Amino acid sequence: MNEMASEPGSGGDAVAFAGEPLPEGFTPATDEAVVAALKTVYDPEIPVDIYELGLIYDLKIAENGNVAVNMTLTAPACPVAGTLPQQVANTISTVPGTGEVQVNLVWEPPWTMEKISEDARLALNLY
């Protein structure tokens, strides 16, 4: 998976890996399928999934089914910093059509509340 270390490439550290190479002839997962899986992962302190919270900065699915994700956390000292990226990698690896999964933890640009989706703002009563 070292060839994925620079994908999607925004200076992050590869902190989580999961999955196996996708056998030849299998169709890679769609962005929609992976996003649907990401929407099942919740920040334990905020009752909103990590996708709607704006923690996923970049998602790339290669032709061979390998998936690379750049994600951030609400703060560098976030108590789930050591476990959430692996949970994300494991969740993505359950999507049919995914091969090896690499999650990069990035801090630029810093996460801000402006990254929260409209749906999540409504759920959190941020209006």
C-alpha positions in Angstrom: 0.0 0.0 0.0 3.0 2.3 0.0 2.0 3.6 -3.5 -1.1 5.0 -1.9 0.8 7.0 0.7 0.7 10.1 -1.4 -3.0 9.7 -2.4 -4.9 11.8 -2.1 -1.9 13.7 -0.9 -2.2 16.7 1.3 0.6 16.3 3.7 -1.2 13.9 6.0 0.1 10.9 7.9 -1.2 7.5 6.9 -2.6 6.3 10.2 -4.9 3.5 9.3 -5.0 0.7 6.8 -7.6 -2.0 6.1 -8.8 -4.3 3.4 -7.2 -6.6 0.9 -6.4 -6.1 -2.8 -9.6 -6.4 -4.9 -9.4 -9.5 -7.2 -9.2 -8.8 -10.9 -12.5 -8.6 -12.6 -14.4 -7.0 -9.7 -16.0 -3.7 -10.1 -14.7 -1.0 -7.8 -17.1 0.6 -5.3 -18.7 3.9 -6.1 -18.2 7.1 -4.3 -21.8 7.0 -3.2 -21.4 3.5 -1.6 -18.3 4.7 0.3 -19.9 7.9 1.4 -23.0 5.9 2.6 -20.6 3.8 4.8 -18.9 6.9 6.1 -22.3 8.2 7.2 -22.5 5.3 9.6 -19.4 6.5 11.6 -20.2 9.0 14.3 -18.1 11.3 16.3 -18.6 9.9 19.8 -19.0 13.4 21.3 -21.2 14.9 18.7 -24.4 13.1 17.5 -23.6 13.6 13.8 -21.8 11.3 11.4 -18.2 12.3 10.4 -19.2 12.9 6.7 -21.9 15.5 7.6 -19.6 16.9 10.3 -17.1 17.8 7.5 -14.3 15.6 8.8 -13.7 13.9 5.4 -11.7 16.2 3.2 -10.9 14.0 0.2 -11.9 10.5 -1.0 -10.4 8.8 -4.0 -11.2 5.3 -5.3 -8.7 3.9 -7.7 -9.6 1.7 -10.7 -8.3 -1.3 -8.7 -10.7 -0.6 -5.8 -8.1 0.9 -3.5 -9.5 3.7 -1.4 -7.5 6.7 -0.1 -9.1 9.2 2.4 -7.9 12.4 3.9 -9.7 13.2 7.1 -9.3 15.5 10.0 -10.6 15.7 13.5 -12.4 18.5 15.3 -9.2 19.2 17.2 -5.7 17.7 17.3 -6.2 16.6 21.0 -9.4 14.8 20.1 -9.8 11.8 22.4 -10.6 9.5 19.4 -7.5 10.5 17.4 -6.0 7.1 17.9 -9.1 5.1 17.1 -11.4 7.0 14.7 -9.1 6.8 11.6 -8.9 3.0 12.0 -12.7 2.8 12.5 -13.1 4.7 9.2 -10.7 2.4 7.4 -12.4 -0.7 8.7 -15.9 0.7 7.8 -14.8 1.5 4.3 -13.2 -1.9 3.8 -16.7 -3.6 4.3 -18.1 -1.9 1.2 -18.2 -4.3 -1.7 -15.8 -3.4 -4.4 -13.2 -1.8 -2.1 -9.6 -3.1 -2.0 -6.9 -1.8 0.3 -8.0 1.3 2.3 -5.7 4.0 3.6 -6.8 6.8 5.8 -4.5 9.8 6.1 -5.0 12.2 9.1 -4.5 15.8 8.0 -4.6 19.1 9.9 -4.6 21.5 7.0 -6.9 23.2 6.5 -8.0 23.1 10.2 -11.5 21.9 10.8 -14.0 24.7 11.6 -17.7 24.7 12.2 -18.3 26.1 8.8 -17.5 22.6 7.4 -20.6 21.2 9.0 -23.3 20.4 6.4 -26.7 22.1 6.4 -28.4 18.8 7.5 -26.0 18.5 10.4 -26.5 22.1 11.4 -30.2 21.4 11.6 -29.6 18.3 13.7 -27.4 20.2 16.1 -29.7 23.2 16.2 -27.0 25.5 15.1 -29.3 28.1 13.6 
